[in-house]
Amino acid sequence: MPRSTNAVASRRRRKKIIKQAKGYFGRRKNVYTVAKNAVEKAMEYSYRDRRKKKGNFRALWIQRINAAARQYDMSYSEFIGKVNKKGIVLNRKVLADLAMNHPEAFEAVVNEVKDRT
């Protein structure tokens, strides 16, 4: 009995990889073995960086809160410590948004947490 190779499935599998490599430079876009390695690496990076993005945004929010808090003579750590001590449940994303887009609301939060002694 002759050997069956199922060329249809093999070609479909290769075409899928080549299609994913569209836009890559040089042989990475049209040579299957090179494209396969490039696509696999790209998938690893995309998986890793989807998680990394969350940390990057948190760092951005912290920088924005720090910059806004320093306008009122407070450091970031001092401000966050007082916010938590007062029991104000606003996360860093919301605080950063207030600092950027609603400075009067952020000022109200700052005045709430400042010691009045």
Secondary structure as GFF3:
##gff-version 3
##sequence-region A 1 117
A	DSSP	alpha_helix	7	20	.	.	.	ID=ss1
A	DSSP	three_ten_helix	26	29	.	.	.	ID=ss2
A	DSSP	alpha_helix	32	70	.	.	.	ID=ss3
A	DSSP	alpha_helix	76	86	.	.	.	ID=ss4
A	DSSP	alpha_helix	92	101	.	.	.	ID=ss5
A	DSSP	alpha_helix	103	113	.	.	.	ID=ss6
###
